[in-house]
Amino acid sequence: MNSDLAAYVHTFGMPERLREHLASQGRSGELASVQSKLDQVLADTSDFLYAQRDPIRWGSEFEQELFLYLSARHGWLNRDGFRPIRSFAGWLSWHEGLSAP
């Protein structure tokens, strides 16, 4: 799932990249299931970011909190899989004005 996540998320979810990735592995039939799981990780990331009471101060402590939150909900998520999530979270925080100045 972590390599699927890396193929799918480049700032945000890109279904065509995921489709190509799964096809290259002979897993085209898993598209709906895999995309659903990955979309849930993105939704949980968004929920975590929007639940912050104060502007987000990005740093190792906040990233660790986000990783622990997500890995508790998605037991398959590892640090490699977290990298694209961090990219998505940073973009979303900037785009939505959630980050501290």
PDB file as gemmi writes it, atoms N, CA and C in Angstrom:
CRYST1    1.000    1.000    1.000  90.00  90.00  90.00 P 1                      
ATOM      1  N   MET A   1       0.815  -1.195   0.000  1.00  0.00           N  
ATOM      2  CA  MET A   1       0.000   0.000   0.000  1.00  0.00           C  
ATOM      3  C   MET A   1       0.864   1.268   0.000  1.00  0.00           C  
ATOM      4  N   ASN A   2       2.022   1.218   0.629  1.00  0.00           N  
ATOM      5  CA  ASN A   2       2.867   2.405   0.686  1.00  0.00           C  
ATOM      6  C   ASN A   2       3.372   2.805  -0.695  1.00  0.00           C  
ATOM      7  N   SER A   3       3.749   1.831  -1.515  1.00  0.00           N  
ATOM      8  CA  SER A   3       4.171   2.167  -2.884  1.00  0.00           C  
ATOM      9  C   SER A   3       2.978   2.642  -3.706  1.00  0.00           C  
ATOM     10  N   ASP A   4       1.789   2.115  -3.416  1.00  0.00           N  
ATOM     11  CA  ASP A   4       0.575   2.584  -4.090  1.00  0.00           C  
ATOM     12  C   ASP A   4       0.322   4.047  -3.735  1.00  0.00           C  
ATOM     13  N   LEU A   5       0.520   4.367  -2.469  1.00  0.00           N  
ATOM     14  CA  LEU A   5       0.332   5.738  -2.001  1.00  0.00           C  
ATOM     15  C   LEU A   5       1.302   6.683  -2.692  1.00  0.00           C  
ATOM     16  N   ALA A   6       2.551   6.259  -2.822  1.00  0.00           N  
ATOM     17  CA  ALA A   6       3.554   7.090  -3.494  1.00  0.00           C  
ATOM     18  C   ALA A   6       3.199   7.312  -4.956  1.00  0.00           C  
ATOM     19  N   ALA A   7       2.605   6.313  -5.598  1.00  0.00           N  
ATOM     20  CA  ALA A   7       2.200   6.459  -6.998  1.00  0.00           C  
ATOM     21  C   ALA A   7       0.976   7.362  -7.128  1.00  0.00           C  
ATOM     22  N   TYR A   8       0.104   7.341  -6.153  1.00  0.00           N  
ATOM     23  CA  TYR A   8      -1.178   8.053  -6.217  1.00  0.00           C  
ATOM     24  C   TYR A   8      -1.073   9.526  -5.835  1.00  0.00           C  
ATOM     25  N   VAL A   9      -0.321   9.821  -4.795  1.00  0.00           N  
ATOM     26  CA  VAL A   9      -0.315  11.179  -4.242  1.00  0.00           C  
ATOM     27  C   VAL A   9       0.917  11.947  -4.694  1.00  0.00           C  
ATOM     28  N   HIS A  10       0.678  12.993  -5.435  1.00  0.00           N  
ATOM     29  CA  HIS A  10       1.690  13.982  -5.815  1.00  0.00           C  
ATOM     30  C   HIS A  10       1.017  15.326  -5.597  1.00  0.00           C  
ATOM     31  N   THR A  11       1.146  15.848  -4.427  1.00  0.00           N  
ATOM     32  CA  THR A  11       0.457  17.012  -3.908  1.00  0.00           C  
ATOM     33  C   THR A  11      -0.985  16.670  -3.577  1.00  0.00           C  
ATOM     34  N   PHE A  12      -1.668  15.958  -4.435  1.00  0.00           N  
ATOM     35  CA  PHE A  12      -3.030  15.476  -4.175  1.00  0.00           C  
ATOM     36  C   PHE A  12      -3.204  14.186  -4.956  1.00  0.00           C  
ATOM     37  N   GLY A  13      -4.318  13.502  -4.747  1.00  0.00           N  
ATOM     38  CA  GLY A  13      -4.550  12.224  -5.403  1.00  0.00           C  
ATOM     39  C   GLY A  13      -4.655  12.346  -6.914  1.00  0.00           C  
ATOM     40  N   MET A  14      -3.969  11.457  -7.612  1.00  0.00           N  
ATOM     41  CA  MET A  14      -3.975  11.449  -9.074  1.00  0.00           C  
ATOM     42  C   MET A  14      -4.378  10.044  -9.544  1.00  0.00           C  
ATOM     43  N   PRO A  15      -5.673   9.839  -9.792  1.00  0.00           N  
ATOM     44  CA  PRO A  15      -6.177   8.506 -10.135  1.00  0.00           C  
ATOM     45  C   PRO A  15      -5.484   7.856 -11.332  1.00  0.00           C  
ATOM     46  N   GLU A  16      -5.128   8.623 -12.346  1.00  0.00           N  
ATOM     47  CA  GLU A  16      -4.498   8.026 -13.522  1.00  0.00           C  
ATOM     48  C   GLU A  16      -3.134   7.427 -13.171  1.00  0.00           C  
ATOM     49  N   ARG A  17      -2.384   8.104 -12.330  1.00  0.00           N  
ATOM     50  CA  ARG A  17      -1.076   7.567 -11.910  1.00  0.00           C  
ATOM     51  C   ARG A  17      -1.255   6.266 -11.134  1.00  0.00           C  
ATOM     52  N   LEU A  18      -2.275   6.214 -10.281  1.00  0.00           N  
ATOM     53  CA  LEU A  18      -2.541   4.989  -9.531  1.00  0.00           C  
ATOM     54  C   LEU A  18      -2.959   3.867 -10.474  1.00  0.00           C  
ATOM     55  N   ARG A  19      -3.814   4.183 -11.415  1.00  0.00           N  
ATOM     56  CA  ARG A  19      -4.268   3.187 -12.398  1.00  0.00           C  
ATOM     57  C   ARG A  19      -3.067   2.595 -13.147  1.00  0.00           C  
ATOM     58  N   GLU A  20      -2.168   3.452 -13.608  1.00  0.00           N  
ATOM     59  CA  GLU A  20      -0.975   2.991 -14.328  1.00  0.00           C  
ATOM     60  C   GLU A  20      -0.066   2.154 -13.423  1.00  0.00           C  
ATOM     61  N   HIS A  21       0.099   2.582 -12.201  1.00  0.00           N  
ATOM     62  CA  HIS A  21       0.938   1.865 -11.238  1.00  0.00           C  
ATOM     63  C   HIS A  21       0.396   0.459 -10.991  1.00  0.00           C  
ATOM     64  N   LEU A  22      -0.891   0.363 -10.726  1.00  0.00           N  
ATOM     65  CA  LEU A  22      -1.481  -0.951 -10.456  1.00  0.00           C  
ATOM     66  C   LEU A  22      -1.440  -1.840 -11.694  1.00  0.00           C  
ATOM     67  N   ALA A  23      -1.679  -1.256 -12.862  1.00  0.00           N  
ATOM     68  CA  ALA A  23      -1.625  -2.035 -14.109  1.00  0.00           C  
ATOM     69  C   ALA A  23      -0.223  -2.595 -14.325  1.00  0.00           C  
ATOM     70  N   SER A  24       0.797  -1.805 -14.012  1.00  0.00           N  
ATOM     71  CA  SER A  24       2.177  -2.263 -14.209  1.00  0.00           C  
ATOM     72  C   SER A  24       2.525  -3.430 -13.285  1.00  0.00           C  
ATOM     73  N   GLN A  25       1.756  -3.593 -12.232  1.00  0.00           N  
ATOM     74  CA  GLN A  25       1.979  -4.684 -11.282  1.00  0.00           C  
ATOM     75  C   GLN A  25       0.971  -5.816 -11.459  1.00  0.00           C  
ATOM     76  N   GLY A  26       0.150  -5.726 -12.509  1.00  0.00           N  
ATOM     77  CA  GLY A  26      -0.860  -6.748 -12.742  1.00  0.00           C  
ATOM     78  C   GLY A  26      -1.972  -6.738 -11.708  1.00  0.00           C  
ATOM     79  N   ARG A  27      -2.254  -5.556 -11.160  1.00  0.00           N  
ATOM     80  CA  ARG A  27      -3.248  -5.431 -10.089  1.00  0.00           C  
ATOM     81  C   ARG A  27      -4.400  -4.511 -10.467  1.00  0.00           C  
ATOM     82  N   SER A  28      -4.708  -4.400 -11.739  1.00  0.00           N  
ATOM     83  CA  SER A  28      -5.761  -3.489 -12.194  1.00  0.00           C  
ATOM     84  C   SER A  28      -7.090  -3.746 -11.508  1.00  0.00           C  
ATOM     85  N   GLY A  29      -7.378  -4.983 -11.204  1.00  0.00           N  
ATOM     86  CA  GLY A  29      -8.639  -5.333 -10.556  1.00  0.00           C  
ATOM     87  C   GLY A  29      -8.773  -4.811  -9.137  1.00  0.00           C  
ATOM     88  N   GLU A  30      -7.697  -4.328  -8.565  1.00  0.00           N  
ATOM     89  CA  GLU A  30      -7.711  -3.814  -7.195  1.00  0.00           C  
ATOM     90  C   GLU A  30      -7.920  -2.303  -7.128  1.00  0.00           C  
ATOM     91  N   LEU A  31      -8.076  -1.654  -8.273  1.00  0.00           N  
ATOM     92  CA  LEU A  31      -8.114  -0.191  -8.314  1.00  0.00           C  
ATOM     93  C   LEU A  31      -9.120   0.403  -7.337  1.00  0.00           C  
ATOM     94  N   ALA A  32     -10.364  -0.026  -7.387  1.00  0.00           N  
ATOM     95  CA  ALA A  32     -11.397   0.576  -6.538  1.00  0.00           C  
ATOM     96  C   ALA A  32     -11.067   0.407  -5.057  1.00  0.00           C  
ATOM     97  N   SER A  33     -10.637  -0.778  -4.678  1.00  0.00           N  
ATOM     98  CA  SER A  33     -10.323  -1.048  -3.277  1.00  0.00           C  
ATOM     99  C   SER A  33      -9.123  -0.231  -2.803  1.00  0.00           C  
ATOM    100  N   VAL A  34      -8.064  -0.229  -3.590  1.00  0.00           N  
ATOM    101  CA  VAL A  34      -6.851   0.507  -3.212  1.00  0.00           C  
ATOM    102  C   VAL A  34      -7.132   2.004  -3.166  1.00  0.00           C  
ATOM    103  N   GLN A  35      -7.805   2.527  -4.177  1.00  0.00           N  
ATOM    104  CA  GLN A  35      -8.083   3.963  -4.199  1.00  0.00           C  
ATOM    105  C   GLN A  35      -8.951   4.366  -3.016  1.00  0.00           C  
ATOM    106  N   SER A  36      -9.901   3.538  -2.651  1.00  0.00           N  
ATOM    107  CA  SER A  36     -10.745   3.832  -1.495  1.00  0.00           C  
ATOM    108  C   SER A  36      -9.912   3.939  -0.217  1.00  0.00           C  
ATOM    109  N   LYS A  37      -8.988   3.010  -0.024  1.00  0.00           N  
ATOM    110  CA  LYS A  37      -8.126   3.042   1.165  1.00  0.00           C  
ATOM    111  C   LYS A  37      -7.229   4.274   1.168  1.00  0.00           C  
ATOM    112  N   LEU A  38      -6.685   4.609   0.016  1.00  0.00           N  
ATOM    113  CA  LEU A  38      -5.799   5.772  -0.062  1.00  0.00           C  
ATOM    114  C   LEU A  38      -6.577   7.070   0.115  1.00  0.00           C  
ATOM    115  N   ASP A  39      -7.775   7.133  -0.450  1.00  0.00           N  
ATOM    116  CA  ASP A  39      -8.612   8.323  -0.257  1.00  0.00           C  
ATOM    117  C   ASP A  39      -8.975   8.507   1.213  1.00  0.00           C  
ATOM    118  N   GLN A  40      -9.133   7.404   1.933  1.00  0.00           N  
ATOM    119  CA  GLN A  40      -9.436   7.509   3.360  1.00  0.00           C  
ATOM    120  C   GLN A  40      -8.252   8.091   4.124  1.00  0.00           C  
ATOM    121  N   VAL A  41      -7.036   7.726   3.741  1.00  0.00           N  
ATOM    122  CA  VAL A  41      -5.849   8.315   4.380  1.00  0.00           C  
ATOM    123  C   VAL A  41      -5.825   9.823   4.129  1.00  0.00           C  
ATOM    124  N   LEU A  42      -6.127  10.243   2.908  1.00  0.00           N  
ATOM    125  CA  LEU A  42      -6.156  11.677   2.595  1.00  0.00           C  
ATOM    126  C   LEU A  42      -7.253  12.377   3.391  1.00  0.00           C  
ATOM    127  N   ALA A  43      -8.411  11.746   3.513  1.00  0.00           N  
ATOM    128  CA  ALA A  43      -9.509  12.335   4.285  1.00  0.00           C  
ATOM    129  C   ALA A  43      -9.127  12.446   5.760  1.00  0.00           C  
ATOM    130  N   ASP A  44      -8.494  11.411   6.302  1.00  0.00           N  
ATOM    131  CA  ASP A  44      -8.060  11.465   7.698  1.00  0.00           C  
ATOM    132  C   ASP A  44      -7.002  12.545   7.901  1.00  0.00           C  
ATOM    133  N   THR A  45      -6.142  12.729   6.919  1.00  0.00           N  
ATOM    134  CA  THR A  45      -5.138  13.793   6.988  1.00  0.00           C  
ATOM    135  C   THR A  45      -5.825  15.155   7.031  1.00  0.00           C  
ATOM    136  N   SER A  46      -6.776  15.360   6.144  1.00  0.00           N  
ATOM    137  CA  SER A  46      -7.524  16.623   6.115  1.00  0.00           C  
ATOM    138  C   SER A  46      -8.227  16.863   7.442  1.00  0.00           C  
ATOM    139  N   ASP A  47      -8.892  15.838   7.960  1.00  0.00           N  
ATOM    140  CA  ASP A  47      -9.596  15.974   9.239  1.00  0.00           C  
ATOM    141  C   ASP A  47      -8.638  16.384  10.351  1.00  0.00           C  
ATOM    142  N   PHE A  48      -7.462  15.765  10.384  1.00  0.00           N  
ATOM    143  CA  PHE A  48      -6.472  16.092  11.407  1.00  0.00           C  
ATOM    144  C   PHE A  48      -6.035  17.549  11.285  1.00  0.00           C  
ATOM    145  N   LEU A  49      -5.776  17.989  10.085  1.00  0.00           N  
ATOM    146  CA  LEU A  49      -5.319  19.364   9.878  1.00  0.00           C  
ATOM    147  C   LEU A  49      -6.389  20.373  10.271  1.00  0.00           C  
ATOM    148  N   TYR A  50      -7.618  20.134   9.848  1.00  0.00           N  
ATOM    149  CA  TYR A  50      -8.702  21.063  10.164  1.00  0.00           C  
ATOM    150  C   TYR A  50      -9.069  21.056  11.640  1.00  0.00           C  
ATOM    151  N   ALA A  51      -8.727  19.996  12.363  1.00  0.00           N  
ATOM    152  CA  ALA A  51      -9.051  19.902  13.785  1.00  0.00           C  
ATOM    153  C   ALA A  51      -8.073  20.683  14.663  1.00  0.00           C  
ATOM    154  N   GLN A  52      -6.996  21.177  14.087  1.00  0.00           N  
ATOM    155  CA  GLN A  52      -6.010  21.922  14.873  1.00  0.00           C  
ATOM    156  C   GLN A  52      -6.613  23.248  15.326  1.00  0.00           C  
ATOM    157  N   ARG A  53      -6.448  23.557  16.595  1.00  0.00           N  
ATOM    158  CA  ARG A  53      -7.027  24.786  17.140  1.00  0.00           C  
ATOM    159  C   ARG A  53      -6.214  26.023  16.774  1.00  0.00           C  
ATOM    160  N   ASP A  54      -4.930  25.835  16.659  1.00  0.00           N  
ATOM    161  CA  ASP A  54      -4.036  26.949  16.348  1.00  0.00           C  
ATOM    162  C   ASP A  54      -3.472  26.754  14.952  1.00  0.00           C  
ATOM    163  N   PRO A  55      -2.932  27.828  14.357  1.00  0.00           N  
ATOM    164  CA  PRO A  55      -2.267  27.653  13.062  1.00  0.00           C  
ATOM    165  C   PRO A  55      -1.176  26.585  13.168  1.00  0.00           C  
ATOM    166  N   ILE A  56      -1.029  25.817  12.129  1.00  0.00           N  
ATOM    167  CA  ILE A  56      -0.080  24.705  12.124  1.00  0.00           C  
ATOM    168  C   ILE A  56       1.344  25.225  11.995  1.00  0.00           C  
ATOM    169  N   ARG A  57       2.181  24.784  12.900  1.00  0.00           N  
ATOM    170  CA  ARG A  57       3.611  25.097  12.854  1.00  0.00           C  
ATOM    171  C   ARG A  57       4.327  23.815  12.439  1.00  0.00           C  
ATOM    172  N   TRP A  58       4.661  23.770  11.162  1.00  0.00           N  
ATOM    173  CA  TRP A  58       5.291  22.567  10.629  1.00  0.00           C  
ATOM    174  C   TRP A  58       6.680  22.393  11.202  1.00  0.00           C  
ATOM    175  N   GLY A  59       6.964  21.206  11.601  1.00  0.00           N  
ATOM    176  CA  GLY A  59       8.258  20.827  12.145  1.00  0.00           C  
ATOM    177  C   GLY A  59       8.204  19.356  12.501  1.00  0.00           C  
ATOM    178  N   SER A  60       9.294  18.846  13.021  1.00  0.00           N  
ATOM    179  CA  SER A  60       9.366  17.405  13.292  1.00  0.00           C  
ATOM    180  C   SER A  60       8.323  16.958  14.317  1.00  0.00           C  
ATOM    181  N   GLU A  61       8.032  17.796  15.302  1.00  0.00           N  
ATOM    182  CA  GLU A  61       7.048  17.416  16.320  1.00  0.00           C  
ATOM    183  C   GLU A  61       5.649  17.278  15.715  1.00  0.00           C  
ATOM    184  N   PHE A  62       5.242  18.255  14.916  1.00  0.00           N  
ATOM    185  CA  PHE A  62       3.915  18.178  14.308  1.00  0.00           C  
ATOM    186  C   PHE A  62       3.844  17.027  13.309  1.00  0.00           C  
ATOM    187  N   GLU A  63       4.889  16.841  12.530  1.00  0.00           N  
ATOM    188  CA  GLU A  63       4.904  15.738  11.566  1.00  0.00           C  
ATOM    189  C   GLU A  63       4.800  14.395  12.280  1.00  0.00           C  
ATOM    190  N   GLN A  64       5.465  14.265  13.424  1.00  0.00           N  
ATOM    191  CA  GLN A  64       5.384  13.027  14.200  1.00  0.00           C  
ATOM    192  C   GLN A  64       3.963  12.811  14.708  1.00  0.00           C  
ATOM    193  N   GLU A  65       3.312  13.861  15.182  1.00  0.00           N  
ATOM    194  CA  GLU A  65       1.922  13.746  15.637  1.00  0.00           C  
ATOM    195  C   GLU A  65       1.019  13.278  14.498  1.00  0.00           C  
ATOM    196  N   LEU A  66       1.195  13.865  13.335  1.00  0.00           N  
ATOM    197  CA  LEU A  66       0.388  13.482  12.176  1.00  0.00           C  
ATOM    198  C   LEU A  66       0.665  12.034  11.788  1.00  0.00           C  
ATOM    199  N   PHE A  67       1.932  11.645  11.755  1.00  0.00           N  
ATOM    200  CA  PHE A  67       2.274  10.267  11.410  1.00  0.00           C  
ATOM    201  C   PHE A  67       1.651   9.283  12.400  1.00  0.00           C  
ATOM    202  N   LEU A  68       1.764   9.553  13.678  1.00  0.00           N  
ATOM    203  CA  LEU A  68       1.203   8.650  14.688  1.00  0.00           C  
ATOM    204  C   LEU A  68      -0.313   8.560  14.566  1.00  0.00           C  
ATOM    205  N   TYR A  69      -0.963   9.685  14.322  1.00  0.00           N  
ATOM    206  CA  TYR A  69      -2.419   9.707  14.133  1.00  0.00           C  
ATOM    207  C   TYR A  69      -2.816   8.818  12.957  1.00  0.00           C  
ATOM    208  N   LEU A  70      -2.132   8.986  11.841  1.00  0.00           N  
ATOM    209  CA  LEU A  70      -2.488   8.224  10.639  1.00  0.00           C  
ATOM    210  C   LEU A  70      -2.098   6.753  10.750  1.00  0.00           C  
ATOM    211  N   SER A  71      -0.929   6.467  11.291  1.00  0.00           N  
ATOM    212  CA  SER A  71      -0.498   5.067  11.373  1.00  0.00           C  
ATOM    213  C   SER A  71      -1.344   4.280  12.369  1.00  0.00           C  
ATOM    214  N   ALA A  72      -1.930   4.952  13.357  1.00  0.00           N  
ATOM    215  CA  ALA A  72      -2.844   4.265  14.276  1.00  0.00           C  
ATOM    216  C   ALA A  72      -4.130   3.851  13.561  1.00  0.00           C  
ATOM    217  N   ARG A  73      -4.532   4.613  12.555  1.00  0.00           N  
ATOM    218  CA  ARG A  73      -5.754   4.321  11.802  1.00  0.00           C  
ATOM    219  C   ARG A  73      -5.504   3.427  10.593  1.00  0.00           C  
ATOM    220  N   HIS A  74      -4.291   3.467  10.107  1.00  0.00           N  
ATOM    221  CA  HIS A  74      -3.919   2.716   8.903  1.00  0.00           C  
ATOM    222  C   HIS A  74      -2.624   1.975   9.229  1.00  0.00           C  
ATOM    223  N   GLY A  75      -2.760   0.788   9.789  1.00  0.00           N  
ATOM    224  CA  GLY A  75      -1.626   0.030  10.297  1.00  0.00           C  
ATOM    225  C   GLY A  75      -0.549  -0.284   9.269  1.00  0.00           C  
ATOM    226  N   TRP A  76      -0.877  -0.221   8.006  1.00  0.00           N  
ATOM    227  CA  TRP A  76       0.085  -0.511   6.939  1.00  0.00           C  
ATOM    228  C   TRP A  76       0.991   0.682   6.627  1.00  0.00           C  
ATOM    229  N   LEU A  77       0.628   1.878   7.079  1.00  0.00           N  
ATOM    230  CA  LEU A  77       1.374   3.089   6.727  1.00  0.00           C  
ATOM    231  C   LEU A  77       2.742   3.095   7.406  1.00  0.00           C  
ATOM    232  N   ASN A  78       3.786   3.291   6.608  1.00  0.00           N  
ATOM    233  CA  ASN A  78       5.136   3.421   7.166  1.00  0.00           C  
ATOM    234  C   ASN A  78       5.707   4.787   6.771  1.00  0.00           C  
ATOM    235  N   ARG A  79       6.942   5.041   7.152  1.00  0.00           N  
ATOM    236  CA  ARG A  79       7.565   6.349   6.884  1.00  0.00           C  
ATOM    237  C   ARG A  79       7.678   6.642   5.394  1.00  0.00           C  
ATOM    238  N   ASP A  80       7.960   5.620   4.593  1.00  0.00           N  
ATOM    239  CA  ASP A  80       8.035   5.846   3.145  1.00  0.00           C  
ATOM    240  C   ASP A  80       6.678   6.270   2.601  1.00  0.00           C  
ATOM    241  N   GLY A  81       5.630   5.621   3.051  1.00  0.00           N  
ATOM    242  CA  GLY A  81       4.286   5.984   2.616  1.00  0.00           C  
ATOM    243  C   GLY A  81       3.850   7.342   3.137  1.00  0.00           C  
ATOM    244  N   PHE A  82       4.436   7.753   4.254  1.00  0.00           N  
ATOM    245  CA  PHE A  82       4.074   9.037   4.842  1.00  0.00           C  
ATOM    246  C   PHE A  82       4.607  10.215   4.031  1.00  0.00           C  
ATOM    247  N   ARG A  83       5.698  10.026   3.296  1.00  0.00           N  
ATOM    248  CA  ARG A  83       6.292  11.144   2.543  1.00  0.00           C  
ATOM    249  C   ARG A  83       5.286  11.839   1.623  1.00  0.00           C  
ATOM    250  N   PRO A  84       4.552  11.113   0.779  1.00  0.00           N  
ATOM    251  CA  PRO A  84       3.583  11.818  -0.066  1.00  0.00           C  
ATOM    252  C   PRO A  84       2.435  12.425   0.740  1.00  0.00           C  
ATOM    253  N   ILE A  85       2.103  11.815   1.872  1.00  0.00           N  
ATOM    254  CA  ILE A  85       1.071  12.392   2.734  1.00  0.00           C  
ATOM    255  C   ILE A  85       1.565  13.720   3.296  1.00  0.00           C  
ATOM    256  N   ARG A  86       2.830  13.776   3.677  1.00  0.00           N  
ATOM    257  CA  ARG A  86       3.412  15.028   4.185  1.00  0.00           C  
ATOM    258  C   ARG A  86       3.354  16.109   3.115  1.00  0.00           C  
ATOM    259  N   SER A  87       3.625  15.732   1.886  1.00  0.00           N  
ATOM    260  CA  SER A  87       3.547  16.679   0.774  1.00  0.00           C  
ATOM    261  C   SER A  87       2.117  17.188   0.604  1.00  0.00           C  
ATOM    262  N   PHE A  88       1.156  16.275   0.617  1.00  0.00           N  
ATOM    263  CA  PHE A  88      -0.259  16.643   0.508  1.00  0.00           C  
ATOM    264  C   PHE A  88      -0.665  17.551   1.666  1.00  0.00           C  
ATOM    265  N   ALA A  89      -0.267  17.186   2.887  1.00  0.00           N  
ATOM    266  CA  ALA A  89      -0.648  17.958   4.067  1.00  0.00           C  
ATOM    267  C   ALA A  89      -0.056  19.365   4.025  1.00  0.00           C  
ATOM    268  N   GLY A  90       1.187  19.472   3.598  1.00  0.00           N  
ATOM    269  CA  GLY A  90       1.807  20.789   3.484  1.00  0.00           C  
ATOM    270  C   GLY A  90       1.110  21.658   2.460  1.00  0.00           C  
ATOM    271  N   TRP A  91       0.777  21.061   1.314  1.00  0.00           N  
ATOM    272  CA  TRP A  91       0.072  21.809   0.281  1.00  0.00           C  
ATOM    273  C   TRP A  91      -1.306  22.238   0.778  1.00  0.00           C  
ATOM    274  N   LEU A  92      -2.049  21.307   1.393  1.00  0.00           N  
ATOM    275  CA  LEU A  92      -3.393  21.627   1.874  1.00  0.00           C  
ATOM    276  C   LEU A  92      -3.342  22.726   2.929  1.00  0.00           C  
ATOM    277  N   SER A  93      -2.383  22.634   3.833  1.00  0.00           N  
ATOM    278  CA  SER A  93      -2.244  23.655   4.879  1.00  0.00           C  
ATOM    279  C   SER A  93      -1.975  25.026   4.282  1.00  0.00           C  
ATOM    280  N   TRP A  94      -1.099  25.068   3.299  1.00  0.00           N  
ATOM    281  CA  TRP A  94      -0.800  26.337   2.635  1.00  0.00           C  
ATOM    282  C   TRP A  94      -2.031  26.833   1.867  1.00  0.00           C  
ATOM    283  N   HIS A  95      -2.628  25.965   1.081  1.00  0.00           N  
ATOM    284  CA  HIS A  95      -3.754  26.340   0.223  1.00  0.00           C  
ATOM    285  C   HIS A  95      -4.944  26.844   1.035  1.00  0.00           C  
ATOM    286  N   GLU A  96      -5.186  26.225   2.172  1.00  0.00           N  
ATOM    287  CA  GLU A  96      -6.344  26.572   2.996  1.00  0.00           C  
ATOM    288  C   GLU A  96      -6.019  27.587   4.088  1.00  0.00           C  
ATOM    289  N   GLY A  97      -4.789  28.052   4.132  1.00  0.00           N  
ATOM    290  CA  GLY A  97      -4.406  29.047   5.133  1.00  0.00           C  
ATOM    291  C   GLY A  97      -4.364  28.495   6.551  1.00  0.00           C  
ATOM    292  N   LEU A  98      -4.020  27.219   6.699  1.00  0.00           N  
ATOM    293  CA  LEU A  98      -3.988  26.586   8.015  1.00  0.00           C  
ATOM    294  C   LEU A  98      -2.631  26.704   8.695  1.00  0.00           C  
ATOM    295  N   SER A  99      -1.603  27.046   7.952  1.00  0.00           N  
ATOM    296  CA  SER A  99      -0.246  27.110   8.504  1.00  0.00           C  
ATOM    297  C   SER A  99       0.004  28.444   9.189  1.00  0.00           C  
ATOM    298  N   ALA A 100       0.853  28.388  10.209  1.00  0.00           N  
ATOM    299  CA  ALA A 100       1.256  29.612  10.895  1.00  0.00           C  
ATOM    300  C   ALA A 100       2.117  30.439   9.948  1.00  0.00           C  
ATOM    301  N   PRO A 101       2.001  31.763  10.055  1.00  0.00           N  
ATOM    302  CA  PRO A 101       2.829  32.621   9.183  1.00  0.00           C  
ATOM    303  C   PRO A 101       4.305  32.493   9.489  1.00  0.00           C  
TER     304      PRO A 101                                                      
END                                                                             
